[in-house]
C-alpha cells in the first residue's frame, strides 16, 4: 500500500469512529423510551409526559425566583 492510501484509510476509520461515538452519545442523552433504526424503519417513542413534568417544574422554579426578587 502506498503512503497516501494508508493515510486515507486511517482518516476514514477515525471519522467513522467519531460519528459512531457521537451518535451513541446523543442517543444516550435523549429522552426516548424506544429507538429502532433500520429493521423497524426508524421508529422513535419519546417520553412526553416526563418532559411535560420537567418543563412544569422549571416554570414553577422560574416564577418563584421572580417573586423572590421583587
N, C-alpha and C positions, 0 to 999 in steps of 0.2 A: 504494500500500500504506500501511496505517496504521502508526503507530509501534509498536504492540503486536505486530502480525504480524511486523514486521522483527526485533523482539527475540526473538520466539518462534522464528523460523527460524534466527536467529543462534545461539541456545542449542541448538537441535536439532542443527545442524551441529557445534557444539563438543562436545556429548555423544557423538554418533555417532563423531566422530573419536577421542575419548578411548577409547571402547570398542574400536574397531578397533585402535588402537595398543597398548592393554593386552593384547588378545588376541594380537597379534603378539609382544609381549614374553614372554608366558607360553609361547607355542609355541616361541620361540627358546631359552628356558631349560629346556624339558622334555627328558627323556631318551628321547624317542620316535624310533624309526627312521623310521617312516612314518605320516603322518596324512592321511587323506582325510575330507572333510566331507560335503557334500551328495550329490555324484554317486556316491560309494562308500557312501553312507548311514552315515556316521560310522564309519570303520574306523581303529583305532589299534594300531600294533605297537610295543611297548616293548622296550628292550634290557635284559632282566632279568639276563643274565649279567654285563654290565658293572656293574650295580648291586650284584650279589652280591659281586663282587670288591672294589668300593669299600667296601662295608659290612664285609667281612672285614678289609680294610686298616685301617679306622677302629677296629675292635675290637682288632686287634693293637696298634695305637698306644696305645689306652687301657690295655691290660694292661701294656705296657712302662712307661708313665708311672706306674701304680700300683706296680709293682715297684721302680721307681727312687725313689719317695717313701718306701718302707718302710725 
